[in-house]
Amino acid sequence: MAQPLRLRLLGTSGTARADAASAEPVQGKALALLAVLACSGERGIARDKLFALLWPESPASRASHRLSQLAHSTRRTLGSDGLITGTSELHLDRDAITCDMWEFEDARRAGRLERAAELYAGPFLDGFFLDSAAEFERWAESRRTALAREYQETLEALAVQAEVRGDSVAASQWWGRLARHEPLSSRVTMLLMTALAASGERARALAQAHAYQQQVRTDLEAEPNPAVLALARLLKREPRDVARGAPVGLALGILPLMALGDDPVARSLADGLTEELMAALAETPGVRVVSRSAVTAAQQTTPDLRELGERLGLGAVLEGSVRIASGRIRLTVRLVDVSDGCQRWTERWERDAEEVMAAEEALAREVAARIGRRLMQASP
């Protein structure tokens, strides 16, 4: 019996037999079709959606004929008659083919994060481009972004787990991988610098700060985050304090703000304000931000707040909600102590909706400043 095919979508894309390294000659729309079907799961995808992605300018009858031809030629090329199945909806037969993306997502769901990190060989369909298929390119970019975020969450969770168990060397390795994935992130740079200092690699921590500064100035033509420069200066003066985590302080978990109601604008604002809050709090003295992605990933297996705090080394969790009514936005933010699940503090902000949509960052910085003052007041 022939070995199942293996579809590679992370990094260099292609297909190969499970027992062979050589890639099968599948490219162009055949590879695009396999990628879309792989992402559609066991439920499959309707033929008309495939028409819109791969032949957006063709009449439905012509697109249907082309899809049938493409599916047939792909089966023949790969030597698997049962590879693509279905009539009104098409899907891949998982007995006939495996996929690195499926394995990556399965590993994440099972909590095998090191295996997931190993499977992510690069961006989704890296370097692949399909002419005259703008809808497909938008779809691929959306999927690429989502998988890159999952990889980011995986690395961050691994780094936090290493820190919680006191393994600063492993933590610096995971933060280093995340820094290579997000070289312009000041938050990741600072976390890597702190982990390097904790593992006795002060020179590498300073070099990381310098590399970050240079890349921000070159790629963004902007000035680097002053918090990174401040941490580098502190590291030069008091490296032992940095190694002990003095500049990082309270570990704060960020949960996504909830949008109350079905308003899509509220959902968009909730996502935007969550990201802006994370960025603003990452620059707040005495606060170490553990991202919402790491907290959310841990919550899937550890719903209890106390266990969550112990697992990620958290002191508190920030949560809240966004509601829009009569052109006004109400933002409610709560700070919850993970040791007992009680609220330390809660506050509401009300603003004109258009004002907030035009200046999410300003509101987020105001909220972050208020939280920072509250944390300083609560510090012993």
Summary of the structure (lengths in Angstrom):
residues: 380
radius of gyration: 23.9
end to end distance: 68.5
largest distance: 72.2
contacts: 1215
relative contact order: 0.08
helix: 56%
strand: 17%
